[in-house]
Amino acid sequence: MNLKVFCVSFINLLVALAVPAANASPSNPESFLSQSTIEYKNSNFYKSDYLIAKYLGTGNSNITSVIKTIHKRKNKPTPTSFIDGQYSNEFLQFFFTRPLHQWGAQKSDDDDNILVKINGSENQYVSVWGKPYIETWYILAKGKEKQIAYTVGMHYAKIRIGKIHETDRLLQPCDTFDINGPIQYFYEPIFEDINNNGKKELLLKYNVTVADGYIQVLDIFVPRVKNNYCFLSHKKSYYGRNGFTIFKNGKIVVSHQTPKKDESILGASLQTEKNYSPNGDLISKKIIPNFLRTKNIDILNPYR
């Protein structure tokens, strides 16, 4: 069975969705790609991926050039995971193009982590720094050729929390911790009083990639001192495998892909949706059609 790069149908979309960089772009963005090839030949794989992410964040990126750069790598990257080709084009576009939106800040640290998200509350900030990581995927569908696609996600995410000076200057972090990946996409940190006790919890949501897709994770942290995020305790995590996790209308809603009887996981046509109270008690459960096979994937949209 021949392998075919799964890129042609998405090229125009990828280019159209390119994110402008927050800072000025370098005079020669293509130099990131040429340097990436050199670093890969020198076995500096994370540095090579970092340079591709930096190129994507310039706002002048060409996806065809990125794919050509990846193809220059010795023996071409072998797919390590697969995703269901029966999912809708809308979902596949989200899965493979959304990671390109993460790198526009152009601000990185000495360990080649790039700032991807930041939000603030009570004169404090929570920032997310990603270590770029390219994954190679098979897209599988019955009766179709195997196709290959790439995500430019994160090997891990570094969370940095700190105070905001009265001059709006960000002070040195008072707490730092890592979230292991690979991560396809990290959503903006949210501060929300989910149980109406006067303390805003910190909600971190992200998509971890696994062998057959992704798990959307919702981590909930509680400040041990009221609204002081330098001192956090982990309250609970929720997991939606090939599904979603959200806080909505006072409830935590979790959905995970579910096959019918005699159905394989690949091509599963259902989702099991569960509603939880803020304390983690199960309120209700229902079986619904698999939204990943429809055009309506708004539940995954970071701007909803």
N, C-alpha and C positions, 0 to 999 in steps of 0.2 A: 504494500500500500504506500503510495507516494505521500510525502509530507509537503504541505503548502503553507506558506506564511500567511497568517490570518491578519492582513493589514490593509489590503487594497480597498475593501468596502468601507473602512473606517478612516482612511487617510484624510479626506476632506473634513470630516467631523473633528478629528483630532486637531487639525490646524485651526479650525474655526473656534475651538474651545481653548486655545492656548491662552494662558494667563499673563497679563502684563506684569513685569517685574516692579516691585515697590521701589527699588533703587535703580540708579542708572545702569544700563547694560554695558558690558565691555565693548570696546571698539571692534573686536573680532570674536564674536561668540563661537564661531566654528573652531577656535583654538581649544575650547573645552573638549570637543570630540576628538581631535587629533591627540591631545594629551591623554584622554581616556584610553585610547588604543595603546599608547606607550605604556601606561600604568598596568593595563591588563597583561601585556606581554611580559612585564616585570613581576607578575603574580601579585600585584597590589589591587586585588579585586574590589575591595570596598572603595578604594580611592577612585578606581575606574568608574564605578557606579555613581559615586559622588559627583564626578565631573559631568556625567550625563545629566544628572538632576540639576546641576548648576546651569547647564546649557538650556534645559527645558524652562528654567525660571527666568531666562533673559527676556522673554517676550518676543524674541525673534527666531524662535526655534522652528525647525523643519523636521517633521516626524519621519519622513523618508530618510533623512540624514541620520537620525538616531538609529533606525532599524539597520541601515547599512553599517553603522559603527558596531552594533551588536554582532552583525554577521561576520565582521572581520575577526572576531574572536576565534581562537583556535578551536576547530571541531564544532563550532557553533554551540551555544548553550543547549543542553538536553532538557526537555521538559521534566519537571519534578512533580507536577500536579496536573489535574485535569478539571474541566468544568463542563457542565451539561450544555451541549449545543442546541437542545430544545428550549432553552430559556429564550425569552424574547430578545430581539435586537436592542430594545431600549435598555434591558438589564445588561447585556453584554457591552454595550457602549458605556454604561455607567462603570462597569467593573474594570474595563481596560483604559478608559479615558479619564475618569475622575482622579486617579493618582497623579496625573500630570498637573493638576491644579494646586499641588501641595508645595511647590518649590519656588513660588514667585517672590518670596521675601528677599532672597539673595543675601540673607544674613546668616553666617555660619560661625561655628566656634573652632577652637584649635583641634578638636577631634573629628572634624568634618561632619558634624551634625548641623542640619539646616533648620532654622526656625520655620515652623509650618502653621502654628496656631498660637494665639494669645488672647486672653480675656481677663477682665479685672472686676473686683468687687471689694467694697469696704477699704479702699486705698491699698489693695493688694492685687497682684497679678499672678496668673497661672499661665506658663508658656509651655509649648510642646515643641521639642526639637527632634527631628527624625534623622536616622542614619540611613541614607539611600541604599536601596537593595532591589536589583532587577530579578524578577522571577519569570520563568518560561513555562507556558501552559499549553497543554493539548485542549482543544475544543472538540468534544466528542458528540456525535449525533448518529443515530442508526441510519445506515445507508449512505452516509456521507464520508468523504475523505477526512482523515485526521488533519486538523488545522492547528497552527501554532500562533500564539499571541504572547505579549509581554506586559507585565505590570511594573511600574517604577514605584515601588512602595518603600517600606522601611524594614531594616533588619531589627531595629528596636526604636522605641521612642523614649526620650529623656524628658521628664517633667521637672520644670524648675518653678519654684514658688518664691515670691519675694514681696517686699513692700514697695509702694509707689511714693516717692518724695513729693512734698507739697509743690515742687516745681515741675511735677510730672516726670521726673527722672526715675528710671527703674533702678532700685538698689540691688545689691548683691543678693542672690537667693538665700533664703533662710531654710529651705528644704529642697532636696533633689532626690528623685527616685526614677528607676527605669521600668518600662513596660516592654516585655519581650514580644517579638514578632515571630515570623514576618507579618507585617501590617500592610494591608492594601490601602486603607484610608483612615485618617484620624479626624474626627469631628471637633468642632470648637468646644472648649470646656464651658460648662454651664453651671451657674450658681442658682440653686433652687431650694426653697424651703418645702420639701416634699410632704412633711407631716405636720405643718403648721405649728411648730413649737418655737418659732422665733429664731431658729438657727438654719442658715442656708447650707445645705449639703453641696459638695462639689461632685458633679457628674462628669465622668470621662467616658466617651463612647468611641469605639474604633472597630475596624474589621480585621480580624486575624485570619490569614489564609491557612487552609489545611489541604489535605491531599485531594479532596473532591469539592473544593469551593472556599467557603469562608465561614467564620463564626463572628456575628456581631456581638460585641461585649459592652455591657454597661456597668462600669464600676462606680459605686457610691461611697464617698468618703465623708466623714463627719468631723467638723472641727472640735477638738477637745475643749478649747477655749472658745466661747461664742464668737463666731465670725472671724476667727483668727486662723488662717489656713496654713500658718507655719507649723501647726500642731494638729495633724490629721490622724484619724483612726479609720481603717477600712471597715465599712459597715456590711456591704454585701455586693456580690456581682451577679449579673444575669447574662444568660447566653442564648442567642438565637442562631442555631446552625442552619446556614443557608436561609436565613430569615431576618428578623429584626428585634431590637429591644428599644423601647421608648418610654418616657414618662409623659403621661397625657391625662388631663382631667382628674388629677389626684390618684392615678393608678399607674402601675408599671405594667406595660403590655409586652409580652414576649411571644414570638412566633418562630417555630422551627419546621423545616421541611419534613413531610411525612408521606411515605408511600402507601398506596392502597394494598390490599391483600394481593399477593402474586406480582406486585410491582417492585422493580428494583429501585435502589436509591437514585441511580441515574435515570432521570425521567420521572421522578416522583411527582404526582399531580396534586398533592394536598399540602396544606400547612396546618399545624396544630397551634392555635392561639390561646394563650393563657393570660389572665388578668390577676395581678397581685396588688395587695394593699401596700402602702409605704413601709409597713413592718415586715413584709415578705410573706403574708398569708395568702394562699390561693383563694381567689374569689370566684372565678369562673373559667371554663374551658370549652372551646368549640373547634370543630374541624371546618376549614374553609378551603376553597381552591387555591392553588399555588400561584401567588401574585407574580413570582419571578417568570412565569410563562405568559404574562400579559404585558400590555403597554403601560399599565399603571404601576409604576414603581416609585411613586412620590414619597412613600414611607422611608425610602433610603436617601432622599434628597437632603443634602446638608443645609439647604436654605429654607426648608419647610417651617 
